[in-house]
Amino acid sequence: MTISQLTRLTGILLVAGFFYSCSSTQLNIDELVAEDKYEQALTEINNRLTEDPAQPSLYIQRAKINVSLAQQSDPEVRADYYTSAANDFASAIDHQANAQLSEVDSLRQQYWKFEHNAGLQVSDNESTTDRFQRAKIHFQNALILRHDAVSSYKNLAIAQFNLGEIDASIQSLLNGLEYATEEQSNDILENLGYLHLEKGEPDQATQYYEQANTNILEDRNLVFGLINAYISNGDYEKAADLLDALVEENPDSPQLRNVYGTQLYEITSGIMSDLKEAYAANDTVLVEQILFEAEGMGDEAEDQLIEAFRRDTANTDYVESLAVFYNNLSAQYLSLLPVAFDRDRQRLNEKADTLIDFAIEYYEKLVNIDPNNQAYTSRLQTLETLKERRNSSSDN
């Protein structure tokens, strides 16, 4: 009786053990994924990781599932999936997934490339009205998967700039700068200079442009950006120094000569202000020194503007530059007369008259080119009236 009971009890335990074993059998994750049963697959992975977190392959498998779910969703809602995948890749490495390191790197690159290329494709599609907004989302998604992708930071910054998000664009470039090579850094610094110039911050623009490259004259975009930053900041002498070197290398460029001449005029204007102060201070030695300097700088500005016009006589901009130059410089000389020494007044008057004549000549050219331009016509009439009055005053 005792043996019989024991035998039956053993049999019951065996049956129970059979059912227990069946209930804990692990599901095949690959099969679940193949059948698109992602939630069940994720639940199974989570259960196994709860029992034993040190399973790198499971983190990688879970990352793959989250990326699949992301790519089946709209770009706007992929971020959470990608964040989970990125965290799983990191966890796999933390658990010493030495054998899977190359797989992790390959998957990251593959998934990043999918989003990055999608961003490039949509940003290039001019028929898409919201292309920059959509591109921005793709690049942001790409950076979740590879936070060191400098090209994604740059393209994200471009999309943000085109959306009018200049501060965000600057921050994206700064983020990319942390991972950039020296060559990439120069490009990013140049773009940062441009963005700060767009924001009306020439001081910061100058700093970034100056950091961008020691051989600045070899990069036209960079040197022109820095020149613009100097001009915006009122650093006309620095701008002129760069332009002087550029004109020396490119003597036949009318555009460079025109800009150079304009900056030399700005320097001349500053010298004329110093001259006025020297007259007011009754400093005869300083007046003579500054007057000589003003005339020399003015002549150099005139030479550059004339050379620009001579190389492209059909360009109205160069005609106008000369007209404005002569008009403004004549006004500078006339403004000196009330404070000038008696000995200098005839010299200043003669210089002003010569400049007024040249201003009239070039405004006449502008009126002939564009007779309907009221600004040209009005300025010409003003100069002619001024000349008549000065002649009448001289006759009297």
C-alpha positions as CSV (number, residue, x, y, z in Angstrom):
1,M,0.0,0.0,0.0
2,T,2.7,2.3,0.9
3,I,4.6,1.5,-2.3
4,S,1.5,2.0,-4.4
5,Q,0.9,5.4,-2.9
6,L,4.4,6.5,-3.5
7,T,4.3,5.3,-7.0
8,R,1.2,7.3,-7.7
9,L,2.6,10.4,-6.0
10,T,5.7,10.1,-8.1
11,G,3.6,9.9,-11.2
12,I,1.7,13.0,-10.3
13,L,4.9,14.9,-9.8
14,L,6.3,13.8,-13.1
15,V,3.1,15.0,-14.9
16,A,3.3,18.3,-13.1
17,G,6.9,18.6,-13.9
18,F,6.1,18.0,-17.6
19,F,3.5,20.8,-17.7
20,Y,5.9,23.2,-15.8
21,S,8.6,22.6,-18.3
22,C,6.3,23.3,-21.2
23,S,5.1,26.5,-19.7
24,S,8.6,28.0,-19.3
25,T,9.8,27.1,-22.8
26,Q,11.3,30.1,-24.5
27,L,9.6,31.5,-27.6
28,N,11.6,31.8,-30.8
29,I,12.2,35.5,-31.2
30,D,13.3,35.3,-34.8
31,E,10.0,33.5,-35.7
32,L,8.0,36.2,-33.9
33,V,9.8,38.9,-35.8
34,A,9.3,37.1,-39.1
35,E,5.6,37.0,-38.4
36,D,5.6,40.7,-37.5
37,K,4.7,39.9,-33.9
38,Y,7.0,42.6,-32.6
39,E,5.2,43.2,-29.3
40,Q,5.5,39.5,-28.4
41,A,9.1,39.5,-29.5
42,L,9.9,42.5,-27.3
43,T,8.1,41.0,-24.3
44,E,10.1,37.8,-24.7
45,I,13.4,39.8,-24.9
46,N,12.4,41.9,-21.9
47,N,11.6,38.7,-19.9
48,R,14.9,37.1,-20.7
49,L,16.9,40.3,-19.9
50,T,15.1,40.5,-16.6
51,E,16.4,37.1,-15.7
52,D,19.9,37.8,-17.1
53,P,20.8,41.3,-18.2
54,A,24.3,40.2,-19.5
55,Q,23.1,39.1,-22.9
56,P,24.5,41.4,-25.6
57,S,22.8,39.6,-28.5
58,L,19.4,40.3,-27.0
59,Y,20.1,44.0,-26.8
60,I,21.1,44.0,-30.4
61,Q,18.0,42.0,-31.3
62,R,15.8,44.5,-29.5
63,A,17.5,47.4,-31.2
64,K,16.7,45.8,-34.6
65,I,13.1,45.5,-33.7
66,N,12.8,49.1,-32.6
67,V,14.4,50.3,-35.8
68,S,12.0,48.2,-37.8
69,L,9.1,49.8,-35.9
70,A,10.6,53.2,-36.5
71,Q,11.0,52.7,-40.2
72,Q,7.4,51.6,-40.4
73,S,6.3,54.8,-38.7
74,D,6.2,58.4,-39.9
75,P,9.5,60.3,-39.5
76,E,7.9,62.6,-36.9
77,V,7.4,59.7,-34.4
78,R,10.6,57.7,-34.9
79,A,12.6,59.4,-32.3
80,D,11.5,57.2,-29.3
81,Y,12.2,54.0,-31.3
82,Y,15.6,55.2,-32.3
83,T,16.4,56.3,-28.8
84,S,15.6,52.9,-27.5
85,A,17.7,51.3,-30.3
86,A,20.7,53.6,-29.5
87,N,20.4,52.7,-25.8
88,D,20.3,49.0,-26.6
89,F,23.4,49.3,-28.8
90,A,25.2,51.0,-25.9
91,S,24.0,48.4,-23.4
92,A,25.3,45.6,-25.7
93,I,28.7,47.2,-25.7
94,D,28.5,47.8,-21.9
95,H,28.0,44.1,-21.5
96,Q,31.2,43.4,-23.4
97,A,29.8,42.4,-26.7
98,N,33.3,42.0,-28.1
99,A,32.2,39.5,-30.7
100,Q,29.4,41.8,-31.8
101,L,31.2,45.1,-31.9
102,S,31.5,45.1,-35.7
103,E,27.9,44.2,-36.0
104,V,26.8,47.1,-33.8
105,D,28.9,49.5,-35.7
106,S,27.6,48.2,-39.0
107,L,24.0,48.4,-37.9
108,R,24.4,51.9,-36.5
109,Q,26.0,53.0,-39.8
110,Q,23.2,51.3,-41.8
111,Y,20.4,52.8,-39.8
112,W,22.0,56.3,-39.7
113,K,22.6,56.2,-43.4
114,F,18.9,55.4,-44.0
115,E,17.7,58.5,-42.2
116,H,20.5,60.8,-43.4
117,N,20.0,60.0,-47.0
118,A,16.2,60.4,-46.6
119,G,17.0,63.9,-45.3
120,L,19.2,64.7,-48.3
121,Q,16.6,63.4,-50.7
122,V,13.7,65.4,-49.3
123,S,15.8,68.6,-48.9
124,D,16.8,68.4,-52.6
125,N,13.2,68.0,-53.7
126,E,12.1,71.5,-54.6
127,S,8.6,70.4,-55.4
128,T,8.0,69.6,-51.7
129,T,6.7,72.7,-49.9
130,D,7.8,71.7,-46.4
131,R,11.1,70.0,-47.5
132,F,13.3,71.8,-45.0
133,Q,11.0,70.9,-42.1
134,R,10.9,67.3,-43.2
135,A,14.6,67.2,-43.8
136,K,15.3,68.6,-40.3
137,I,13.3,65.7,-38.8
138,H,15.3,63.1,-40.8
139,F,18.7,64.6,-39.8
140,Q,17.6,64.8,-36.1
141,N,16.6,61.2,-36.3
142,A,19.9,60.3,-37.9
143,L,21.8,62.0,-35.1
144,I,20.0,59.8,-32.5
145,L,21.6,56.8,-34.1
146,R,25.1,58.4,-34.6
147,H,25.7,61.4,-32.4
148,D,29.1,61.9,-34.0
149,A,27.9,62.3,-37.6
150,V,29.3,65.7,-38.6
151,S,27.6,65.6,-42.0
152,S,24.2,65.3,-40.3
153,Y,24.9,68.2,-38.0
154,K,25.9,70.4,-41.0
155,N,22.9,69.4,-43.1
156,L,20.6,69.9,-40.1
157,A,22.1,73.4,-39.7
158,I,21.3,74.1,-43.3
159,A,17.7,73.0,-42.9
160,Q,17.3,75.0,-39.8
161,F,18.8,78.1,-41.5
162,N,16.3,77.8,-44.4
163,L,13.5,77.6,-41.8
164,G,14.8,80.9,-40.3
165,E,16.0,79.1,-37.1
166,I,19.4,80.7,-37.0
167,D,20.1,80.1,-33.3
168,A,19.3,76.5,-33.7
169,S,21.5,76.3,-36.8
170,I,24.4,77.8,-34.9
171,Q,23.9,75.3,-32.1
172,S,23.9,72.3,-34.5
173,L,27.2,73.5,-36.0
174,L,28.7,73.9,-32.6
175,N,27.5,70.3,-31.7
176,G,29.1,69.0,-34.9
177,L,32.3,70.9,-34.2
178,E,33.0,68.6,-31.2
179,Y,33.4,65.6,-33.5
180,A,34.9,67.3,-36.6
181,T,38.3,66.7,-38.2
182,E,40.6,69.7,-38.8
183,E,39.3,70.1,-42.4
184,Q,35.7,69.7,-41.3
185,S,36.3,72.2,-38.5
186,N,37.4,74.9,-40.9
187,D,34.2,74.5,-42.9
188,I,32.1,74.6,-39.8
189,L,33.9,77.7,-38.4
190,E,33.3,79.4,-41.8
191,N,29.6,78.6,-41.6
192,L,29.4,79.8,-38.0
193,G,31.0,83.1,-39.2
194,Y,28.4,83.4,-41.9
195,L,25.5,82.7,-39.5
196,H,26.7,85.3,-37.0
197,L,27.0,87.8,-39.8
198,E,23.5,87.1,-40.8
199,K,22.4,87.7,-37.2
200,G,24.1,91.1,-37.2
201,E,26.9,90.0,-34.9
202,P,30.1,90.9,-36.8
203,D,32.3,90.6,-33.8
204,Q,31.5,86.9,-33.3
205,A,31.5,86.4,-37.1
206,T,35.0,87.8,-37.3
207,Q,36.2,85.5,-34.5
208,Y,34.9,82.4,-36.3
209,Y,36.2,83.4,-39.7
210,E,39.7,84.2,-38.2
211,Q,39.8,80.7,-36.6
212,A,38.8,78.9,-39.7
213,N,42.0,78.9,-41.6
214,T,45.5,80.3,-41.3
215,N,45.9,80.3,-45.1
216,I,42.9,82.5,-45.5
217,L,43.6,83.8,-49.0
218,E,43.4,80.2,-50.3
219,D,39.7,80.0,-49.5
220,R,37.6,82.6,-51.4
221,N,34.4,82.0,-49.5
222,L,36.2,82.4,-46.2
223,V,38.2,85.5,-47.1
224,F,35.1,87.2,-48.6
225,G,33.1,86.3,-45.5
226,L,35.8,87.7,-43.2
227,I,36.0,90.9,-45.4
228,N,32.2,91.3,-45.0
229,A,32.5,90.8,-41.3
230,Y,35.2,93.4,-41.0
231,I,33.1,95.9,-43.1
232,S,30.0,95.2,-41.0
233,N,32.1,95.8,-37.9
234,G,33.6,99.0,-39.2
235,D,37.1,97.5,-39.4
236,Y,37.8,99.1,-42.8
237,E,41.6,98.9,-42.5
238,K,41.5,95.1,-41.9
239,A,39.1,94.7,-44.8
240,A,41.4,96.8,-47.0
241,D,44.5,94.8,-46.0
242,L,42.8,91.6,-47.2
243,L,41.5,93.3,-50.3
244,D,45.0,94.7,-51.1
245,A,46.4,91.1,-51.1
246,L,43.5,89.8,-53.2
247,V,43.8,92.6,-55.8
248,E,47.6,91.9,-56.0
249,E,46.8,88.3,-56.8
250,N,43.9,89.2,-59.1
251,P,44.7,92.6,-60.7
252,D,42.1,92.2,-63.5
253,S,39.2,91.7,-61.2
254,P,36.9,94.8,-61.4
255,Q,34.8,93.6,-58.5
256,L,37.7,93.3,-56.1
257,R,39.0,96.7,-57.1
258,N,35.6,98.3,-56.6
259,V,35.2,96.9,-53.1
260,Y,38.8,97.8,-52.3
261,G,38.3,101.4,-53.5
262,T,35.2,101.7,-51.4
263,Q,36.9,100.5,-48.3
264,L,39.8,102.9,-48.9
265,Y,37.2,105.7,-49.1
266,E,35.9,104.7,-45.7
267,I,39.4,104.9,-44.3
268,T,39.7,108.3,-46.0
269,S,36.5,109.4,-44.4
270,G,37.9,108.5,-41.0
271,I,41.1,110.5,-41.7
272,M,39.0,113.5,-42.7
273,S,37.3,113.4,-39.3
274,D,40.7,113.3,-37.6
275,L,41.7,116.3,-39.8
276,K,38.7,118.3,-38.7
277,E,39.6,117.6,-35.0
278,A,43.2,118.7,-35.6
279,Y,41.9,122.0,-37.2
280,A,39.7,122.5,-34.2
281,A,42.6,121.9,-31.9
282,N,44.7,124.4,-33.9
283,D,47.5,121.8,-34.2
284,T,49.3,123.0,-37.3
285,V,51.9,120.1,-37.4
286,L,49.2,117.5,-37.1
287,V,47.0,119.2,-39.7
288,E,49.7,119.1,-42.3
289,Q,50.4,115.5,-41.6
290,I,46.8,114.4,-41.7
291,L,46.0,116.5,-44.7
292,F,48.7,114.8,-46.6
293,E,47.5,111.4,-45.5
294,A,43.9,112.1,-46.4
295,E,44.9,113.3,-49.9
296,G,47.0,110.2,-50.4
297,M,44.4,107.7,-49.2
298,G,41.7,109.5,-51.3
299,D,43.9,109.3,-54.4
300,E,44.4,105.5,-53.8
301,A,40.7,105.0,-53.4
302,E,40.0,106.9,-56.6
303,D,42.6,104.9,-58.5
304,Q,41.0,101.6,-57.5
305,L,37.5,102.7,-58.4
306,I,38.7,104.1,-61.8
307,E,40.5,100.8,-62.5
308,A,37.4,98.8,-61.7
309,F,35.3,101.0,-64.1
310,R,38.0,100.8,-66.8
311,R,37.9,97.0,-66.7
312,D,34.1,96.9,-67.1
313,T,32.7,100.2,-68.4
314,A,29.3,98.6,-69.0
315,N,28.7,97.9,-65.3
316,T,26.5,100.5,-63.8
317,D,27.7,99.6,-60.3
318,Y,31.2,100.9,-61.0
319,V,29.9,104.1,-62.5
320,E,27.8,104.7,-59.5
321,S,30.7,103.9,-57.1
322,L,32.7,106.7,-58.7
323,A,29.8,109.1,-58.7
324,V,29.1,108.4,-55.0
325,F,32.8,108.6,-54.2
326,Y,33.3,112.0,-55.8
327,N,30.1,113.3,-54.3
328,N,30.9,112.2,-50.7
329,L,34.5,113.2,-50.8
330,S,33.7,116.7,-52.0
331,A,31.3,117.0,-49.1
332,Q,34.1,116.0,-46.8
333,Y,36.3,118.8,-48.1
334,L,33.5,121.3,-47.9
335,S,32.9,120.4,-44.3
336,L,36.5,121.3,-43.4
337,L,36.1,124.9,-44.6
338,P,34.5,126.4,-41.4
339,V,37.3,125.2,-39.2
340,A,40.3,125.2,-41.7
341,F,43.2,127.6,-41.4
342,D,43.1,130.5,-43.7
343,R,46.3,129.3,-45.5
344,D,44.5,126.0,-46.4
345,R,41.1,127.3,-47.6
346,Q,42.1,127.9,-51.2
347,R,43.7,124.4,-51.4
348,L,40.5,122.8,-49.9
349,N,38.2,124.8,-52.1
350,E,40.1,123.8,-55.2
351,K,40.0,120.1,-54.2
352,A,36.3,120.3,-53.5
353,D,35.6,122.0,-56.9
354,T,37.6,119.3,-58.7
355,L,35.7,116.5,-56.9
356,I,32.3,118.2,-57.6
357,D,33.1,118.3,-61.3
358,F,33.9,114.6,-61.4
359,A,30.8,113.8,-59.4
360,I,28.7,115.7,-62.0
361,E,30.4,113.9,-64.8
362,Y,29.6,110.4,-63.4
363,Y,26.1,111.3,-62.4
364,E,25.5,112.5,-66.0
365,K,26.7,109.1,-67.1
366,L,24.2,107.4,-64.7
367,V,21.3,109.6,-65.9
368,N,22.1,108.8,-69.5
369,I,22.1,105.1,-68.6
370,D,18.9,105.3,-66.6
371,P,17.0,108.5,-67.3
372,N,14.0,107.4,-65.2
373,N,16.0,107.0,-62.0
374,Q,14.9,109.9,-59.8
375,A,17.7,109.5,-57.4
376,Y,20.3,110.0,-60.1
377,T,18.5,113.0,-61.6
378,S,18.0,114.6,-58.2
379,R,21.6,114.2,-57.2
380,L,22.8,115.6,-60.5
381,Q,20.6,118.7,-60.1
382,T,21.8,119.2,-56.6
383,L,25.5,119.1,-57.7
384,E,24.9,121.4,-60.6
385,T,23.1,123.9,-58.3
386,L,26.0,123.7,-55.8
387,K,28.5,124.3,-58.5
388,E,26.6,127.4,-59.8
389,R,26.4,128.8,-56.3
390,R,30.1,128.3,-55.7
391,N,31.0,129.9,-59.0
392,S,28.8,132.9,-58.2
393,S,30.3,133.2,-54.8
394,S,33.8,133.0,-56.3
395,D,33.0,135.7,-58.9
396,N,31.7,138.0,-56.2
